[in-house]
Amino acid sequence: MTRKFTLSSLGCILFFFIFSLNLQEVRAQSCAVPNLISTTNVSNFTATANWNNNSNADHYRIRFKSFPYTGQWFFIQNITGPTSHVIGSGAMPLDANTSYIWQVKAHCATDDSNPSGWSVRDTFVTTNHAVDCFNTPLGTAQIDNCNNCVGG
């Protein structure tokens, strides 16, 4: 009876020791959450999202949506390079005079297997400036006699 108790105790201690090693390994590989979140250069249709550099990050991911809104998030994937990105550029323009909320996360592995958590949320409101025929806020382009948008 004593011998079984000793082997069981040794097994429990060994299991606990191995489990502890695995937790330390996971902590060592964690990807830091981006911080110092801010929004700059807000216009009718775009805004620049900014965050701090995570030296271990391979790339970043942004999610955003209009606010207050409980619908789906829109995602911008595989952001590399600088620690800022224009939200609303490309295929997902923002709407003028609308409140938005956004967050960013870092990915420290190329295959997305080691992401950080999402950052704190930041909000911004797009402007509502008059646009010219190129849809440029406060632009100076005009329609000419041939019905073409020129100037600006």
Secondary structure, 3 states (H helix, E strand, C coil): CHHHHHHHHHHHHHHHHHHHHHHHHHHHCCCCCCCCCEEECCCCCCEEEECCCCCCCCEEEEEEEECCCCCCCEEEEEECCCCEEEECCCCCCCCCCCEEEEEEEEECCCCCCCECCCCCCEEEECCCCCECCCCCECCCCEECCCCCEECC
